[in-house]
Amino acid sequence: MRFFLERFGTLREGGQDGERCIPATFRLLFFIAWKPDPSQARPLPRGSGKFPLKDICRLDEISSKMEQESEKP
């Protein structure tokens, strides 16, 4: 490790005096596989959602409103 720090290391910004790091870039690739199966739940009918997807940015507000409505007798 010492060889790599001496060879490729740079001084770390905001670090302690003389603290070195090795800059690196990583690329991550994720895959998700799915295959339909008869045992899986069927999707709900179109338009059966409680709020439109365009309002997803207001999720906190919508969820608290839904909680308040569910608490009413």
N, C-alpha and C positions, 0 to 999 in steps of 0.2 A: 504494500500500500504506500509505503514511504516513497518508493521509486515513482509511482504514478503522481503523487502529490508534488514531488520535486520537478518532474518532467512536464506535467500537464496542468498542475494546480495554479489557481489564480487567487489573489487576495480577495477575501469575501467582504462585500460591502456591508457595513453595519455590524460586522463581526468584531471579535476581540483583536487586539493588535497581533499581527502576524498569523491570524487564523486563515487557513487556506481551504479551498474546496475545488472539486473537479467539476466543471460545468458539463452538463449532459442534457440531451434531448431524448425524450421517449415518445414513441408513437404506439398507442394502444388501439387494438381493433377488437371489437366485441361482436359476437354473432349470437342470435337467438333463433332457435329452431322450434317449430310448432307443427304438429300434425293433428288434424281433427280426429276425434274419437267419439263414438256414440255415448260413452259414459260422461262426457263433458256437458256442462250446462248449456242450454240453447240461449242465443242472444235474445234480449227483450225486443218487442216490436219497435219499429222506427217511431220516434217522437214520444217515447215513454219516459224520457229523462226528466229530472226535476228542474234542471236549469240548462241553458244552452252552453255549449263549449266556448263560445266567444266570451263568456263571463268568467272564465277560469282564473283570470287575474284578480277577481274579487272573491276568491275561494274562502278566505277567512270570514268575510262578511256574510257570505251565503250560508256557510256551515253554522255560524252562530245564530243566524235567523232560523235555520231549520231546527236547531236544538231548542230554541225558544218555542217554536210552534209545536214540537213534539211534547213539551212539558205541559202545555195547556190541556185541561181536562176535557 
